[in-house]
Amino acid sequence: MGSQRQYIRVKCDSECILMEIDGNTFEALLEDISLGGAFIKVNDGVPESLQVGDVCSLTLCYNSDSCPAKHSCRVVRHDSVSIGVRFLTNRFQ
């Protein structure tokens, strides 16, 4: 059975910030990224308020004030410590 992935994933080990739609932010580690989405591990565990289908944003650096690159995302899967998101935009906002 072949891979169903549309884009090639690149392994990372970079800090990032996950933000819920209500503005709550969570420090995380970017595990891998592709043109279509990302897989991250949330430092303090995935918040219970974040569910599959929810919209969030991902800032691709540790300090959101010094890094204006932010992706709008939709949660596609998660467990207690990691989360997979699909990018909703193809450009930085």
mmCIF file as gemmi writes it, N, C-alpha and C atoms, coordinates in Angstrom:
data_model
loop_
_atom_site.group_PDB
_atom_site.id
_atom_site.type_symbol
_atom_site.label_atom_id
_atom_site.label_alt_id
_atom_site.label_comp_id
_atom_site.label_asym_id
_atom_site.label_entity_id
_atom_site.label_seq_id
_atom_site.pdbx_PDB_ins_code
_atom_site.Cartn_x
_atom_site.Cartn_y
_atom_site.Cartn_z
_atom_site.occupancy
_atom_site.B_iso_or_equiv
_atom_site.pdbx_formal_charge
_atom_site.auth_seq_id
_atom_site.auth_asym_id
_atom_site.pdbx_PDB_model_num
ATOM 1 N N . MET Axp A 1 ? 0.84 -1.176 0 1 0 ? 1 A 1
ATOM 2 C CA . MET Axp A 1 ? 0 0 0 1 0 ? 1 A 1
ATOM 3 C C . MET Axp A 1 ? 0.889 1.246 0 1 0 ? 1 A 1
ATOM 4 N N . GLY Axp A 2 ? 0.665 2.185 -0.907 1 0 ? 2 A 1
ATOM 5 C CA . GLY Axp A 2 ? 1.465 3.389 -1.028 1 0 ? 2 A 1
ATOM 6 C C . GLY Axp A 2 ? 1.059 4.451 -0.027 1 0 ? 2 A 1
ATOM 7 N N . SER Axp A 3 ? 1.926 5.435 0.112 1 0 ? 3 A 1
ATOM 8 C CA . SER Axp A 3 ? 1.656 6.556 1.013 1 0 ? 3 A 1
ATOM 9 C C . SER Axp A 3 ? 0.554 7.435 0.446 1 0 ? 3 A 1
ATOM 10 N N . GLN Axp A 4 ? -0.317 7.926 1.31 1 0 ? 4 A 1
ATOM 11 C CA . GLN Axp A 4 ? -1.395 8.815 0.896 1 0 ? 4 A 1
ATOM 12 C C . GLN Axp A 4 ? -0.995 10.279 1.057 1 0 ? 4 A 1
ATOM 13 N N . ARG Axp A 5 ? 0.22 10.542 1.464 1 0 ? 5 A 1
ATOM 14 C CA . ARG Axp A 5 ? 0.68 11.909 1.675 1 0 ? 5 A 1
ATOM 15 C C . ARG Axp A 5 ? 0.856 12.619 0.349 1 0 ? 5 A 1
ATOM 16 N N . GLN Axp A 6 ? 0.381 13.856 0.294 1 0 ? 6 A 1
ATOM 17 C CA . GLN Axp A 6 ? 0.489 14.651 -0.914 1 0 ? 6 A 1
ATOM 18 C C . GLN Axp A 6 ? 1.835 15.362 -1.013 1 0 ? 6 A 1
ATOM 19 N N . TYR Axp A 7 ? 2.435 15.683 0.13 1 0 ? 7 A 1
ATOM 20 C CA . TYR Axp A 7 ? 3.676 16.448 0.162 1 0 ? 7 A 1
ATOM 21 C C . TYR Axp A 7 ? 4.757 15.694 0.931 1 0 ? 7 A 1
ATOM 22 N N . ILE Axp A 8 ? 6.002 15.946 0.587 1 0 ? 8 A 1
ATOM 23 C CA . ILE Axp A 8 ? 7.138 15.363 1.293 1 0 ? 8 A 1
ATOM 24 C C . ILE Axp A 8 ? 7.291 16.073 2.632 1 0 ? 8 A 1
ATOM 25 N N . ARG Axp A 9 ? 7.499 15.284 3.683 1 0 ? 9 A 1
ATOM 26 C CA . ARG Axp A 9 ? 7.717 15.845 5.016 1 0 ? 9 A 1
ATOM 27 C C . ARG Axp A 9 ? 9.197 16.024 5.275 1 0 ? 9 A 1
ATOM 28 N N . VAL Axp A 10 ? 9.508 17.099 6.017 1 0 ? 10 A 1
ATOM 29 C CA . VAL Axp A 10 ? 10.88 17.383 6.393 1 0 ? 10 A 1
ATOM 30 C C . VAL Axp A 10 ? 10.967 17.32 7.909 1 0 ? 10 A 1
ATOM 31 N N . LYS Axp A 11 ? 11.884 16.501 8.419 1 0 ? 11 A 1
ATOM 32 C CA . LYS Axp A 11 ? 12.083 16.408 9.863 1 0 ? 11 A 1
ATOM 33 C C . LYS Axp A 11 ? 12.663 17.703 10.395 1 0 ? 11 A 1
ATOM 34 N N . CYS Axp A 12 ? 12.193 18.121 11.56 1 0 ? 12 A 1
ATOM 35 C CA . CYS Axp A 12 ? 12.649 19.358 12.19 1 0 ? 12 A 1
ATOM 36 C C . CYS Axp A 12 ? 12.91 19.082 13.667 1 0 ? 12 A 1
ATOM 37 N N . ASP Axp A 13 ? 13.408 20.053 14.311 1 0 ? 13 A 1
ATOM 38 C CA . ASP Axp A 13 ? 13.541 20.036 15.762 1 0 ? 13 A 1
ATOM 39 C C . ASP Axp A 13 ? 13.569 21.495 16.196 1 0 ? 13 A 1
ATOM 40 N N . SER Axp A 14 ? 12.493 22.214 15.869 1 0 ? 14 A 1
ATOM 41 C CA . SER Axp A 14 ? 12.429 23.651 16.1 1 0 ? 14 A 1
ATOM 42 C C . SER Axp A 14 ? 11.3 23.996 17.054 1 0 ? 14 A 1
ATOM 43 N N . GLU Axp A 15 ? 11.515 25.033 17.834 1 0 ? 15 A 1
ATOM 44 C CA . GLU Axp A 15 ? 10.462 25.506 18.72 1 0 ? 15 A 1
ATOM 45 C C . GLU Axp A 15 ? 9.428 26.272 17.91 1 0 ? 15 A 1
ATOM 46 N N . CYS Axp A 16 ? 8.17 26.192 18.349 1 0 ? 16 A 1
ATOM 47 C CA . CYS Axp A 16 ? 7.088 26.906 17.696 1 0 ? 16 A 1
ATOM 48 C C . CYS Axp A 16 ? 6.018 27.222 18.745 1 0 ? 16 A 1
ATOM 49 N N . ILE Axp A 17 ? 4.997 27.945 18.319 1 0 ? 17 A 1
ATOM 50 C CA . ILE Axp A 17 ? 3.906 28.305 19.221 1 0 ? 17 A 1
ATOM 51 C C . ILE Axp A 17 ? 2.589 27.915 18.567 1 0 ? 17 A 1
ATOM 52 N N . LEU Axp A 18 ? 1.778 27.166 19.284 1 0 ? 18 A 1
ATOM 53 C CA . LEU Axp A 18 ? 0.439 26.797 18.86 1 0 ? 18 A 1
ATOM 54 C C . LEU Axp A 18 ? -0.542 27.743 19.541 1 0 ? 18 A 1
ATOM 55 N N . MET Axp A 19 ? -1.479 28.31 18.775 1 0 ? 19 A 1
ATOM 56 C CA . MET Axp A 19 ? -2.451 29.228 19.361 1 0 ? 19 A 1
ATOM 57 C C . MET Axp A 19 ? -3.863 28.765 19.027 1 0 ? 19 A 1
ATOM 58 N N . GLU Axp A 20 ? -4.682 28.611 20.074 1 0 ? 20 A 1
ATOM 59 C CA . GLU Axp A 20 ? -6.089 28.299 19.874 1 0 ? 20 A 1
ATOM 60 C C . GLU Axp A 20 ? -6.815 29.539 19.356 1 0 ? 20 A 1
ATOM 61 N N . ILE Axp A 21 ? -7.993 29.349 18.829 1 0 ? 21 A 1
ATOM 62 C CA . ILE Axp A 21 ? -8.77 30.455 18.265 1 0 ? 21 A 1
ATOM 63 C C . ILE Axp A 21 ? -9.107 31.513 19.315 1 0 ? 21 A 1
ATOM 64 N N . ASP Axp A 22 ? -9.18 31.124 20.6 1 0 ? 22 A 1
ATOM 65 C CA . ASP Axp A 22 ? -9.497 32.089 21.664 1 0 ? 22 A 1
ATOM 66 C C . ASP Axp A 22 ? -8.27 32.849 22.164 1 0 ? 22 A 1
ATOM 67 N N . GLY Axp A 23 ? -7.093 32.562 21.586 1 0 ? 23 A 1
ATOM 68 C CA . GLY Axp A 23 ? -5.883 33.295 21.936 1 0 ? 23 A 1
ATOM 69 C C . GLY Axp A 23 ? -4.955 32.593 22.909 1 0 ? 23 A 1
ATOM 70 N N . ASN Axp A 24 ? -5.369 31.48 23.504 1 0 ? 24 A 1
ATOM 71 C CA . ASN Axp A 24 ? -4.476 30.727 24.387 1 0 ? 24 A 1
ATOM 72 C C . ASN Axp A 24 ? -3.306 30.184 23.575 1 0 ? 24 A 1
ATOM 73 N N . THR Axp A 25 ? -2.093 30.344 24.094 1 0 ? 25 A 1
ATOM 74 C CA . THR Axp A 25 ? -0.916 29.879 23.378 1 0 ? 25 A 1
ATOM 75 C C . THR Axp A 25 ? -0.205 28.77 24.156 1 0 ? 25 A 1
ATOM 76 N N . PHE Axp A 26 ? 0.493 27.919 23.392 1 0 ? 26 A 1
ATOM 77 C CA . PHE Axp A 26 ? 1.191 26.77 23.965 1 0 ? 26 A 1
ATOM 78 C C . PHE Axp A 26 ? 2.54 26.619 23.277 1 0 ? 26 A 1
ATOM 79 N N . GLU Axp A 27 ? 3.605 26.502 24.067 1 0 ? 27 A 1
ATOM 80 C CA . GLU Axp A 27 ? 4.93 26.256 23.52 1 0 ? 27 A 1
ATOM 81 C C . GLU Axp A 27 ? 4.979 24.822 23.022 1 0 ? 27 A 1
ATOM 82 N N . ALA Axp A 28 ? 5.619 24.638 21.867 1 0 ? 28 A 1
ATOM 83 C CA . ALA Axp A 28 ? 5.643 23.316 21.256 1 0 ? 28 A 1
ATOM 84 C C . ALA Axp A 28 ? 6.952 23.105 20.496 1 0 ? 28 A 1
ATOM 85 N N . LEU Axp A 29 ? 7.156 21.873 20.055 1 0 ? 29 A 1
ATOM 86 C CA . LEU Axp A 29 ? 8.319 21.5 19.27 1 0 ? 29 A 1
ATOM 87 C C . LEU Axp A 29 ? 7.823 20.998 17.912 1 0 ? 29 A 1
ATOM 88 N N . LEU Axp A 30 ? 8.276 21.629 16.854 1 0 ? 30 A 1
ATOM 89 C CA . LEU Axp A 30 ? 7.92 21.231 15.493 1 0 ? 30 A 1
ATOM 90 C C . LEU Axp A 30 ? 8.715 19.976 15.147 1 0 ? 30 A 1
ATOM 91 N N . GLU Axp A 31 ? 8.028 18.854 15.004 1 0 ? 31 A 1
ATOM 92 C CA . GLU Axp A 31 ? 8.679 17.572 14.715 1 0 ? 31 A 1
ATOM 93 C C . GLU Axp A 31 ? 8.947 17.411 13.226 1 0 ? 31 A 1
ATOM 94 N N . ASP Axp A 32 ? 7.932 17.698 12.405 1 0 ? 32 A 1
ATOM 95 C CA . ASP Axp A 32 ? 8.114 17.688 10.959 1 0 ? 32 A 1
ATOM 96 C C . ASP Axp A 32 ? 7.109 18.615 10.308 1 0 ? 32 A 1
ATOM 97 N N . ILE Axp A 33 ? 7.397 18.978 9.055 1 0 ? 33 A 1
ATOM 98 C CA . ILE Axp A 33 ? 6.567 19.944 8.343 1 0 ? 33 A 1
ATOM 99 C C . ILE Axp A 33 ? 6.579 19.597 6.863 1 0 ? 33 A 1
ATOM 100 N N . SER Axp A 34 ? 5.488 19.929 6.179 1 0 ? 34 A 1
ATOM 101 C CA . SER Axp A 34 ? 5.401 19.791 4.73 1 0 ? 34 A 1
ATOM 102 C C . SER Axp A 34 ? 4.63 21.005 4.212 1 0 ? 34 A 1
ATOM 103 N N . LEU Axp A 35 ? 4.439 21.071 2.921 1 0 ? 35 A 1
ATOM 104 C CA . LEU Axp A 35 ? 3.646 22.169 2.369 1 0 ? 35 A 1
ATOM 105 C C . LEU Axp A 35 ? 2.187 22.092 2.815 1 0 ? 35 A 1
ATOM 106 N N . GLY Axp A 36 ? 1.738 20.907 3.232 1 0 ? 36 A 1
ATOM 107 C CA . GLY Axp A 36 ? 0.343 20.726 3.607 1 0 ? 36 A 1
ATOM 108 C C . GLY Axp A 36 ? 0.043 20.79 5.086 1 0 ? 36 A 1
ATOM 109 N N . GLY Axp A 37 ? 1.044 20.627 5.946 1 0 ? 37 A 1
ATOM 110 C CA . GLY Axp A 37 ? 0.765 20.616 7.372 1 0 ? 37 A 1
ATOM 111 C C . GLY Axp A 37 ? 2.006 20.37 8.211 1 0 ? 37 A 1
ATOM 112 N N . ALA Axp A 38 ? 1.759 20.088 9.49 1 0 ? 38 A 1
ATOM 113 C CA . ALA Axp A 38 ? 2.868 19.899 10.419 1 0 ? 38 A 1
ATOM 114 C C . ALA Axp A 38 ? 2.469 18.932 11.524 1 0 ? 38 A 1
ATOM 115 N N . PHE Axp A 39 ? 3.486 18.355 12.156 1 0 ? 39 A 1
ATOM 116 C CA . PHE Axp A 39 ? 3.299 17.493 13.318 1 0 ? 39 A 1
ATOM 117 C C . PHE Axp A 39 ? 4.103 18.109 14.446 1 0 ? 39 A 1
ATOM 118 N N . ILE Axp A 40 ? 3.444 18.391 15.564 1 0 ? 40 A 1
ATOM 119 C CA . ILE Axp A 40 ? 4.128 19.052 16.678 1 0 ? 40 A 1
ATOM 120 C C . ILE Axp A 40 ? 3.868 18.316 17.981 1 0 ? 40 A 1
ATOM 121 N N . LYS Axp A 41 ? 4.778 18.507 18.917 1 0 ? 41 A 1
ATOM 122 C CA . LYS Axp A 41 ? 4.618 18.001 20.284 1 0 ? 41 A 1
ATOM 123 C C . LYS Axp A 41 ? 4.483 19.203 21.195 1 0 ? 41 A 1
ATOM 124 N N . VAL Axp A 42 ? 3.412 19.245 21.946 1 0 ? 42 A 1
ATOM 125 C CA . VAL Axp A 42 ? 3.139 20.366 22.842 1 0 ? 42 A 1
ATOM 126 C C . VAL Axp A 42 ? 3.849 20.12 24.165 1 0 ? 42 A 1
ATOM 127 N N . ASN Axp A 43 ? 4.636 21.101 24.622 1 0 ? 43 A 1
ATOM 128 C CA . ASN Axp A 43 ? 5.478 20.937 25.81 1 0 ? 43 A 1
ATOM 129 C C . ASN Axp A 43 ? 4.71 20.457 27.037 1 0 ? 43 A 1
ATOM 130 N N . ASP Axp A 44 ? 3.553 21.034 27.298 1 0 ? 44 A 1
ATOM 131 C CA . ASP Axp A 44 ? 2.774 20.665 28.481 1 0 ? 44 A 1
ATOM 132 C C . ASP Axp A 44 ? 1.618 19.735 28.152 1 0 ? 44 A 1
ATOM 133 N N . GLY Axp A 45 ? 1.642 19.113 26.989 1 0 ? 45 A 1
ATOM 134 C CA . GLY Axp A 45 ? 0.568 18.222 26.565 1 0 ? 45 A 1
ATOM 135 C C . GLY Axp A 45 ? -0.513 18.987 25.814 1 0 ? 45 A 1
ATOM 136 N N . VAL Axp A 46 ? -1.191 18.292 24.929 1 0 ? 46 A 1
ATOM 137 C CA . VAL Axp A 46 ? -2.254 18.906 24.123 1 0 ? 46 A 1
ATOM 138 C C . VAL Axp A 46 ? -3.412 19.286 25.047 1 0 ? 46 A 1
ATOM 139 N N . PRO Axp A 47 ? -3.858 20.547 24.98 1 0 ? 47 A 1
ATOM 140 C CA . PRO Axp A 47 ? -4.966 20.965 25.847 1 0 ? 47 A 1
ATOM 141 C C . PRO Axp A 47 ? -6.254 20.224 25.484 1 0 ? 47 A 1
ATOM 142 N N . GLU Axp A 48 ? -7.028 19.876 26.496 1 0 ? 48 A 1
ATOM 143 C CA . GLU Axp A 48 ? -8.288 19.164 26.263 1 0 ? 48 A 1
ATOM 144 C C . GLU Axp A 48 ? -9.267 19.98 25.427 1 0 ? 48 A 1
ATOM 145 N N . SER Axp A 49 ? -9.122 21.305 25.456 1 0 ? 49 A 1
ATOM 146 C CA . SER Axp A 49 ? -10.036 22.171 24.71 1 0 ? 49 A 1
ATOM 147 C C . SER Axp A 49 ? -9.805 22.099 23.204 1 0 ? 49 A 1
ATOM 148 N N . LEU Axp A 50 ? -8.68 21.57 22.755 1 0 ? 50 A 1
ATOM 149 C CA . LEU Axp A 50 ? -8.357 21.508 21.333 1 0 ? 50 A 1
ATOM 150 C C . LEU Axp A 50 ? -8.748 20.14 20.791 1 0 ? 50 A 1
ATOM 151 N N . GLN Axp A 51 ? -9.661 20.117 19.833 1 0 ? 51 A 1
ATOM 152 C CA . GLN Axp A 51 ? -10.201 18.871 19.304 1 0 ? 51 A 1
ATOM 153 C C . GLN Axp A 51 ? -10.003 18.783 17.789 1 0 ? 51 A 1
ATOM 154 N N . VAL Axp A 52 ? -10.087 17.574 17.247 1 0 ? 52 A 1
ATOM 155 C CA . VAL Axp A 52 ? -10.009 17.368 15.804 1 0 ? 52 A 1
ATOM 156 C C . VAL Axp A 52 ? -11.086 18.224 15.143 1 0 ? 52 A 1
ATOM 157 N N . GLY Axp A 53 ? -10.69 18.953 14.103 1 0 ? 53 A 1
ATOM 158 C CA . GLY Axp A 53 ? -11.6 19.847 13.39 1 0 ? 53 A 1
ATOM 159 C C . GLY Axp A 53 ? -11.486 21.297 13.806 1 0 ? 53 A 1
ATOM 160 N N . ASP Axp A 54 ? -10.893 21.56 14.972 1 0 ? 54 A 1
ATOM 161 C CA . ASP Axp A 54 ? -10.748 22.942 15.447 1 0 ? 54 A 1
ATOM 162 C C . ASP Axp A 54 ? -9.737 23.698 14.6 1 0 ? 54 A 1
ATOM 163 N N . VAL Axp A 55 ? -9.981 25.002 14.451 1 0 ? 55 A 1
ATOM 164 C CA . VAL Axp A 55 ? -9.047 25.886 13.766 1 0 ? 55 A 1
ATOM 165 C C . VAL Axp A 55 ? -8.101 26.471 14.81 1 0 ? 55 A 1
ATOM 166 N N . CYS Axp A 56 ? -6.834 26.583 14.444 1 0 ? 56 A 1
ATOM 167 C CA . CYS Axp A 56 ? -5.818 27.148 15.325 1 0 ? 56 A 1
ATOM 168 C C . CYS Axp A 56 ? -4.79 27.842 14.441 1 0 ? 56 A 1
ATOM 169 N N . SER Axp A 57 ? -3.73 28.328 15.039 1 0 ? 57 A 1
ATOM 170 C CA . SER Axp A 57 ? -2.636 28.884 14.236 1 0 ? 57 A 1
ATOM 171 C C . SER Axp A 57 ? -1.318 28.364 14.775 1 0 ? 57 A 1
ATOM 172 N N . LEU Axp A 58 ? -0.333 28.364 13.904 1 0 ? 58 A 1
ATOM 173 C CA . LEU Axp A 58 ? 0.985 27.869 14.254 1 0 ? 58 A 1
ATOM 174 C C . LEU Axp A 58 ? 2.004 28.923 13.855 1 0 ? 58 A 1
ATOM 175 N N . THR Axp A 59 ? 2.736 29.425 14.851 1 0 ? 59 A 1
ATOM 176 C CA . THR Axp A 59 ? 3.815 30.381 14.613 1 0 ? 59 A 1
ATOM 177 C C . THR Axp A 59 ? 5.104 29.587 14.585 1 0 ? 59 A 1
ATOM 178 N N . LEU Axp A 60 ? 5.857 29.729 13.504 1 0 ? 60 A 1
ATOM 179 C CA . LEU Axp A 60 ? 7.005 28.868 13.273 1 0 ? 60 A 1
ATOM 180 C C . LEU Axp A 60 ? 8.294 29.396 13.877 1 0 ? 60 A 1
ATOM 181 N N . CYS Axp A 61 ? 8.187 29.946 15.074 1 0 ? 61 A 1
ATOM 182 C CA . CYS Axp A 61 ? 9.361 30.316 15.861 1 0 ? 61 A 1
ATOM 183 C C . CYS Axp A 61 ? 8.916 30.427 17.312 1 0 ? 61 A 1
ATOM 184 N N . TYR Axp A 62 ? 9.865 30.551 18.201 1 0 ? 62 A 1
ATOM 185 C CA . TYR Axp A 62 ? 9.561 30.517 19.627 1 0 ? 62 A 1
ATOM 186 C C . TYR Axp A 62 ? 8.948 31.809 20.147 1 0 ? 62 A 1
ATOM 187 N N . ASN Axp A 63 ? 9.31 32.942 19.56 1 0 ? 63 A 1
ATOM 188 C CA . ASN Axp A 63 ? 8.817 34.23 20.04 1 0 ? 63 A 1
ATOM 189 C C . ASN Axp A 63 ? 7.912 34.836 18.978 1 0 ? 63 A 1
ATOM 190 N N . SER Axp A 64 ? 6.6 34.825 19.19 1 0 ? 64 A 1
ATOM 191 C CA . SER Axp A 64 ? 5.661 35.31 18.185 1 0 ? 64 A 1
ATOM 192 C C . SER Axp A 64 ? 5.802 36.802 17.922 1 0 ? 64 A 1
ATOM 193 N N . ASP Axp A 65 ? 6.372 37.566 18.865 1 0 ? 65 A 1
ATOM 194 C CA . ASP Axp A 65 ? 6.558 39.002 18.655 1 0 ? 65 A 1
ATOM 195 C C . ASP Axp A 65 ? 7.633 39.285 17.611 1 0 ? 65 A 1
ATOM 196 N N . SER Axp A 66 ? 8.637 38.432 17.528 1 0 ? 66 A 1
ATOM 197 C CA . SER Axp A 66 ? 9.727 38.659 16.585 1 0 ? 66 A 1
ATOM 198 C C . SER Axp A 66 ? 9.582 37.825 15.317 1 0 ? 66 A 1
ATOM 199 N N . CYS Axp A 67 ? 8.491 37.106 15.187 1 0 ? 67 A 1
ATOM 200 C CA . CYS Axp A 67 ? 8.29 36.225 14.043 1 0 ? 67 A 1
ATOM 201 C C . CYS Axp A 67 ? 6.868 36.371 13.521 1 0 ? 67 A 1
ATOM 202 N N . PRO Axp A 68 ? 6.658 37.187 12.513 1 0 ? 68 A 1
ATOM 203 C CA . PRO Axp A 68 ? 5.299 37.416 12.025 1 0 ? 68 A 1
ATOM 204 C C . PRO Axp A 68 ? 4.735 36.276 11.185 1 0 ? 68 A 1
ATOM 205 N N . ALA Axp A 69 ? 5.517 35.242 10.867 1 0 ? 69 A 1
ATOM 206 C CA . ALA Axp A 69 ? 5.04 34.142 10.04 1 0 ? 69 A 1
ATOM 207 C C . ALA Axp A 69 ? 4.111 33.238 10.843 1 0 ? 69 A 1
ATOM 208 N N . LYS Axp A 70 ? 2.844 33.243 10.455 1 0 ? 70 A 1
ATOM 209 C CA . LYS Axp A 70 ? 1.85 32.451 11.168 1 0 ? 70 A 1
ATOM 210 C C . LYS Axp A 70 ? 0.97 31.734 10.148 1 0 ? 70 A 1
ATOM 211 N N . HIS Axp A 71 ? 0.725 30.439 10.377 1 0 ? 71 A 1
ATOM 212 C CA . HIS Axp A 71 ? -0.146 29.651 9.506 1 0 ? 71 A 1
ATOM 213 C C . HIS Axp A 71 ? -1.474 29.383 10.2 1 0 ? 71 A 1
ATOM 214 N N . SER Axp A 72 ? -2.573 29.58 9.489 1 0 ? 72 A 1
ATOM 215 C CA . SER Axp A 72 ? -3.872 29.113 9.968 1 0 ? 72 A 1
ATOM 216 C C . SER Axp A 72 ? -3.921 27.613 9.7 1 0 ? 72 A 1
ATOM 217 N N . CYS Axp A 73 ? -4.441 26.865 10.681 1 0 ? 73 A 1
ATOM 218 C CA . CYS Axp A 73 ? -4.427 25.401 10.597 1 0 ? 73 A 1
ATOM 219 C C . CYS Axp A 73 ? -5.758 24.82 11.059 1 0 ? 73 A 1
ATOM 220 N N . ARG Axp A 74 ? -5.953 23.558 10.717 1 0 ? 74 A 1
ATOM 221 C CA . ARG Axp A 74 ? -7.055 22.77 11.26 1 0 ? 74 A 1
ATOM 222 C C . ARG Axp A 74 ? -6.444 21.515 11.87 1 0 ? 74 A 1
ATOM 223 N N . VAL Axp A 75 ? -6.894 21.17 13.068 1 0 ? 75 A 1
ATOM 224 C CA . VAL Axp A 75 ? -6.412 19.962 13.747 1 0 ? 75 A 1
ATOM 225 C C . VAL Axp A 75 ? -6.963 18.743 13.015 1 0 ? 75 A 1
ATOM 226 N N . VAL Axp A 76 ? -6.065 17.83 12.615 1 0 ? 76 A 1
ATOM 227 C CA . VAL Axp A 76 ? -6.501 16.622 11.92 1 0 ? 76 A 1
ATOM 228 C C . VAL Axp A 76 ? -6.346 15.367 12.774 1 0 ? 76 A 1
ATOM 229 N N . ARG Axp A 77 ? -5.48 15.445 13.779 1 0 ? 77 A 1
ATOM 230 C CA . ARG Axp A 77 ? -5.35 14.325 14.74 1 0 ? 77 A 1
ATOM 231 C C . ARG Axp A 77 ? -4.574 14.805 15.953 1 0 ? 77 A 1
ATOM 232 N N . HIS Axp A 78 ? -4.755 14.101 17.064 1 0 ? 78 A 1
ATOM 233 C CA . HIS Axp A 78 ? -3.973 14.412 18.259 1 0 ? 78 A 1
ATOM 234 C C . HIS Axp A 78 ? -4.053 13.276 19.25 1 0 ? 78 A 1
ATOM 235 N N . ASP Axp A 79 ? -3.084 13.254 20.138 1 0 ? 79 A 1
ATOM 236 C CA . ASP Axp A 79 ? -3.119 12.378 21.3 1 0 ? 79 A 1
ATOM 237 C C . ASP Axp A 79 ? -2.757 13.252 22.494 1 0 ? 79 A 1
ATOM 238 N N . SER Axp A 80 ? -2.303 12.691 23.568 1 0 ? 80 A 1
ATOM 239 C CA . SER Axp A 80 ? -2.081 13.492 24.777 1 0 ? 80 A 1
ATOM 240 C C . SER Axp A 80 ? -0.9 14.454 24.681 1 0 ? 80 A 1
ATOM 241 N N . VAL Axp A 81 ? 0.063 14.2 23.783 1 0 ? 81 A 1
ATOM 242 C CA . VAL Axp A 81 ? 1.249 15.066 23.709 1 0 ? 81 A 1
ATOM 243 C C . VAL Axp A 81 ? 1.538 15.625 22.324 1 0 ? 81 A 1
ATOM 244 N N . SER Axp A 82 ? 0.941 15.067 21.283 1 0 ? 82 A 1
ATOM 245 C CA . SER Axp A 82 ? 1.257 15.517 19.929 1 0 ? 82 A 1
ATOM 246 C C . SER Axp A 82 ? -0.002 15.839 19.141 1 0 ? 82 A 1
ATOM 247 N N . ILE Axp A 83 ? 0.197 16.638 18.092 1 0 ? 83 A 1
ATOM 248 C CA . ILE Axp A 83 ? -0.929 17.102 17.302 1 0 ? 83 A 1
ATOM 249 C C . ILE Axp A 83 ? -0.503 17.231 15.842 1 0 ? 83 A 1
ATOM 250 N N . GLY Axp A 84 ? -1.373 16.828 14.952 1 0 ? 84 A 1
ATOM 251 C CA . GLY Axp A 84 ? -1.157 16.997 13.52 1 0 ? 84 A 1
ATOM 252 C C . GLY Axp A 84 ? -2.102 18.063 13.011 1 0 ? 84 A 1
ATOM 253 N N . VAL Axp A 85 ? -1.574 19.001 12.234 1 0 ? 85 A 1
ATOM 254 C CA . VAL Axp A 85 ? -2.408 20.071 11.68 1 0 ? 85 A 1
ATOM 255 C C . VAL Axp A 85 ? -2.248 20.123 10.168 1 0 ? 85 A 1
ATOM 256 N N . ARG Axp A 86 ? -3.315 20.544 9.501 1 0 ? 86 A 1
ATOM 257 C CA . ARG Axp A 86 ? -3.304 20.805 8.076 1 0 ? 86 A 1
ATOM 258 C C . ARG Axp A 86 ? -3.365 22.297 7.884 1 0 ? 86 A 1
ATOM 259 N N . PHE Axp A 87 ? -2.475 22.827 7.055 1 0 ? 87 A 1
ATOM 260 C CA . PHE Axp A 87 ? -2.482 24.264 6.798 1 0 ? 87 A 1
ATOM 261 C C . PHE Axp A 87 ? -3.71 24.637 5.979 1 0 ? 87 A 1
ATOM 262 N N . LEU Axp A 88 ? -4.366 25.727 6.355 1 0 ? 88 A 1
ATOM 263 C CA . LEU Axp A 88 ? -5.539 26.21 5.64 1 0 ? 88 A 1
ATOM 264 C C . LEU Axp A 88 ? -5.164 27.255 4.593 1 0 ? 88 A 1
ATOM 265 N N . THR Axp A 89 ? -3.96 27.777 4.701 1 0 ? 89 A 1
ATOM 266 C CA . THR Axp A 89 ? -3.492 28.78 3.741 1 0 ? 89 A 1
ATOM 267 C C . THR Axp A 89 ? -2.194 28.291 3.109 1 0 ? 89 A 1
ATOM 268 N N . ASN Axp A 90 ? -1.945 28.723 1.904 1 0 ? 90 A 1
ATOM 269 C CA . ASN Axp A 90 ? -0.716 28.337 1.217 1 0 ? 90 A 1
ATOM 270 C C . ASN Axp A 90 ? 0.332 29.423 1.285 1 0 ? 90 A 1
ATOM 271 N N . ARG Axp A 91 ? 0.073 30.455 2.068 1 0 ? 91 A 1
ATOM 272 C CA . ARG Axp A 91 ? 1.022 31.554 2.18 1 0 ? 91 A 1
ATOM 273 C C . ARG Axp A 91 ? 1.069 31.995 3.629 1 0 ? 91 A 1
ATOM 274 N N . PHE Axp A 92 ? 2.146 32.674 3.993 1 0 ? 92 A 1
ATOM 275 C CA . PHE Axp A 92 ? 2.252 33.216 5.333 1 0 ? 92 A 1
ATOM 276 C C . PHE Axp A 92 ? 1.33 34.405 5.459 1 0 ? 92 A 1
ATOM 277 N N . GLN Axp A 93 ? 0.742 34.586 6.633 1 0 ? 93 A 1
ATOM 278 C CA . GLN Axp A 93 ? -0.172 35.709 6.875 1 0 ? 93 A 1
ATOM 279 C C . GLN Axp A 93 ? 0.492 36.744 7.714 1 0 ? 93 A 1
